[in-house]
Amino acid sequence: MEKMDAIATLSALAHDARIDVFRLLVNAGPDGVTAGQIADRLNIRPNTLSNNLNILSGAGLVRSLREGRSVRYFANFDAMRGLLSFLMQDCCGGQPDLCQPILDRITCAPTAPADMEPDQ
């Protein structure tokens, strides 16, 4: 991800309702959520939600799928990973092993049991 893309992505998230929508979609995972369900769960008017979803879609954070008369929305996890990777690319002064616990947590990667020592 380039710096200007990261700025556009962060700008799209820099709004109270949009970050709530994105987090709801992340929580929904691969099943996604319909626009009506998003509006109901977050108590957002449909026209306001539509505008916010368009901004998130424009930033590449959300994708949609038409299902008859409704539209189902999904978080774009690749875009989220790209942003997180960009933000952390120079993490820990060139010692990526120091960042591994953070990376494991944000990527939902399983961690090794406490009694196992990490590879050297």
DAPE-V707348 format. One record per pair of residues at least 4 apart in sequence whose C-alpha atoms are under 8 Angstrom apart, sorted by the first residue. I is the first residue (numbers start at 0). J is the second residue. If there is no record, write none. Layout:
((I:J) (I:J))
//
This chain:
((0:4) (0:5) (0:81) (0:82) (0:85) (1:5) (1:85) (2:6) (3:7) (4:8) (5:9) (5:82) (5:85) (6:10) (7:11) (7:58) (8:12) (8:58) (8:59) (8:60) (8:82) (9:13) (10:14) (11:17) (11:54) (11:55) (11:58) (12:17) (12:18) (12:21) (12:55) (13:17) (13:18) (14:18) (15:19) (16:20) (16:43) (16:51) (17:21) (17:51) (17:52) (17:55) (18:22) (19:23) (19:41) (20:24) (20:37) (20:41) (21:25) (21:55) (21:60) (21:61) (21:74) (22:26) (23:27) (23:37) (24:28) (24:31) (24:32) (24:72) (24:73) (24:74) (25:73) (25:74) (25:76) (27:31) (27:32) (27:73) (28:73) (28:74) (29:73) (30:73) (31:71) (31:72) (31:73) (31:74) (32:36) (32:37) (32:71) (32:72) (32:73) (33:37) (33:69) (33:70) (33:71) (33:72) (34:38) (34:45) (34:48) (34:69) (34:70) (34:71) (34:72) (35:39) (35:45) (35:69) (36:40) (37:41) (37:42) (37:43) (38:42) (38:43) (38:44) (38:45) (38:48) (39:43) (43:47) (43:48) (44:48) (45:49) (46:50) (47:51) (48:52) (49:53) (50:54) (51:55) (52:56) (52:61) (53:57) (54:58) (55:59) (55:60) (55:61) (56:60) (56:61) (56:62) (59:75) (59:78) (60:74) (60:75) (60:76) (60:78) (60:79) (61:72) (61:73) (61:74) (61:75) (62:72) (62:73) (62:74) (62:75) (63:70) (63:71) (63:72) (63:73) (64:70) (64:71) (64:72) (65:69) (65:70) (65:71) (66:70) (66:71) (75:79) (76:80) (77:81) (78:82) (79:83) (80:84) (80:106) (81:85) (82:86) (83:87) (84:88) (89:93) (90:94) (90:95) (90:98) (91:95) (91:97) (91:98) (94:98) (95:99) (98:102) (99:103) (100:104) (101:105) (102:106) (103:107) (103:108) (103:109) (103:110) (104:108) (111:115) (111:117))
//
